[in-house]
Amino acid sequence: AMIFLPEFVKTAKLPRKYARQRQRWDKLRYNVYKVYPYAVIAADILKDVDTELVRLEDDKDARKKYLKSLEKELNKQFKGELEELTISQGQVLVKLINRQTGKNCFSIIQELKGGFSAVVWQSVALLFSNNLKREYDPEDRDKDIEMIVQELETQLYHNYMQQQQHVQRSGHR
């Protein structure tokens, strides 16, 4: 009698230096995957807010009322989830919001809440080794995040296309 076993490859354990690099990469990848949806939502909301604020440009009371109601709604919807993020996830989220909107978080806060609030939040961010004024740099400092986002967007695109093909094959629209 003869039994065929599946083939396996035995490799040496990764050197400690590469194992640590792999751990950092895996952690960064996990953090990007976790906060990327929030950055996309933030960009969509900010686009809507900008449109609405342009419409309400002449009426300061209406702008203030709109921003206050929006803040209340967003706090109700996201505050608990965002408070549970780790410091490193928050740092990645700030970078991704800058990537998605083209504006750094300091200028967004300054536009919507005023200069004093922006300075306060910048001070808090600096306490946690973050900088709300720093621009996203996909070519150098943030190239690892950019690679992970490209991977994620490619996966999302392929998943979307597969769903569309499935819908077309099943005859539904």
C-alpha positions in Angstrom: 0.0 0.0 0.0 1.2 3.5 -0.8 0.0 6.9 0.5 0.7 10.2 -1.1 1.1 13.0 1.3 0.7 16.6 0.3 4.0 18.3 -0.5 5.3 20.9 2.1 8.2 23.3 2.1 10.2 23.8 5.3 11.8 27.3 5.5 14.0 28.8 8.1 12.6 31.1 10.7 12.7 34.8 9.6 15.6 36.7 11.1 14.4 38.9 13.9 15.0 42.1 11.9 12.6 40.9 9.2 10.1 39.5 11.6 9.8 43.0 13.3 9.4 44.6 9.9 6.7 42.1 9.0 4.9 42.8 12.3 5.0 46.6 11.7 3.7 46.1 8.2 0.9 43.8 9.4 -0.1 46.3 12.1 -0.1 49.2 9.6 -2.2 47.2 7.2 -4.7 46.3 9.9 -4.9 49.9 10.9 -5.4 51.2 7.4 -8.1 48.6 6.7 -9.9 49.5 9.9 -9.9 53.3 9.4 -10.1 53.7 5.6 -14.0 53.5 5.6 -14.1 56.4 8.1 -11.8 58.5 5.8 -14.1 57.8 2.8 -17.2 58.7 4.8 -15.4 61.9 6.1 -14.5 63.0 2.6 -18.1 62.4 1.4 -19.5 64.3 4.3 -17.1 67.2 3.9 -18.0 67.5 0.2 -21.7 67.8 1.2 -20.8 70.3 4.0 -18.8 72.4 1.6 -21.7 72.5 -0.8 -24.2 73.4 1.9 -21.9 76.1 3.4 -21.5 77.7 0.0 -25.3 77.8 -0.3 -25.6 79.3 3.2 -22.7 81.7 2.8 -24.8 84.9 3.4 -26.8 83.6 6.4 -24.4 83.2 9.4 -27.2 82.0 11.7 -28.2 79.2 9.3 -24.6 78.1 8.9 -24.1 77.9 12.6 -27.4 76.0 13.1 -26.5 73.6 10.2 -23.0 72.9 11.6 -24.3 72.4 15.1 -27.0 69.9 14.0 -24.5 68.1 11.8 -22.0 67.8 14.6 -24.7 66.5 16.9 -25.7 63.9 14.3 -22.2 62.8 13.6 -21.4 62.5 17.3 -24.4 60.3 17.7 -23.4 58.1 14.7 -19.6 57.9 15.1 -18.4 59.1 18.5 -18.3 55.7 20.2 -16.6 54.0 17.3 -14.0 56.7 16.9 -13.2 56.8 20.6 -12.3 53.2 20.5 -9.5 53.7 17.9 -5.9 53.3 19.1 -3.5 56.2 18.9 -1.8 54.7 15.8 -5.2 54.2 14.1 -6.0 57.8 14.8 -2.7 58.9 13.2 -3.5 56.8 10.1 -7.0 58.2 10.0 -5.7 61.8 10.0 -3.4 60.9 7.1 -6.2 59.2 5.2 -8.6 62.1 5.7 -5.9 64.3 4.2 -5.5 61.9 1.3 -9.2 61.7 0.6 -10.1 65.4 1.0 -6.9 67.1 -0.2 -7.1 69.2 3.0 -5.2 68.6 6.2 -7.3 68.1 9.4 -6.1 71.4 10.9 -7.5 73.4 8.0 -10.8 71.4 8.1 -11.3 72.1 11.8 -10.3 75.7 11.3 -12.9 76.2 8.5 -15.7 74.4 10.4 -15.1 75.2 14.1 -12.7 78.2 14.0 -9.1 78.9 14.7 -9.2 78.4 18.5 -10.7 74.9 18.2 -8.1 74.0 15.5 -5.2 75.1 17.8 -6.7 73.2 20.7 -7.1 70.0 18.7 -3.6 70.4 17.2 -2.2 70.7 20.8 -4.1 67.5 21.7 -2.8 65.7 18.6 0.8 66.8 19.3 0.5 65.2 22.8 -0.3 61.9 21.0 2.6 62.2 18.5 0.3 63.4 15.7 0.3 66.5 13.6 -3.0 67.7 12.1 -1.1 70.2 9.8 1.1 67.5 8.2 0.3 66.9 4.6 -0.1 63.3 3.2 3.0 62.3 1.3 2.4 59.2 -0.9 5.8 59.4 -2.5 8.0 59.3 0.7 6.8 59.4 4.3 3.4 57.7 3.7 4.3 55.4 0.8 3.5 52.3 2.9 0.1 53.6 3.6 -0.4 54.5 0.0 0.5 50.9 -1.1 -2.0 49.4 1.3 -4.7 51.8 0.2 -4.0 51.0 -3.4 -4.3 47.3 -2.5 -7.6 47.9 -0.6 -9.1 50.0 -3.4 -8.2 47.4 -6.0 -9.9 44.7 -3.8 -13.0 46.9 -3.4 -13.1 47.6 -7.2 -12.8 43.9 -8.0 -15.5 43.0 -5.5 -17.8 45.7 -6.9 -17.2 44.4 -10.5 -17.9 40.8 -9.4 -21.2 42.0 -7.9 -22.1 43.8 -11.0 -21.4 40.8 -13.2 -23.4 38.6 -10.9 -26.4 41.0 -11.0 -26.1 41.1 -14.8 -26.0 37.3 -15.1 -29.0 36.9 -12.9 -30.9 39.4 -15.0 -31.6 41.9 -12.1 -30.8 45.6 -12.3 
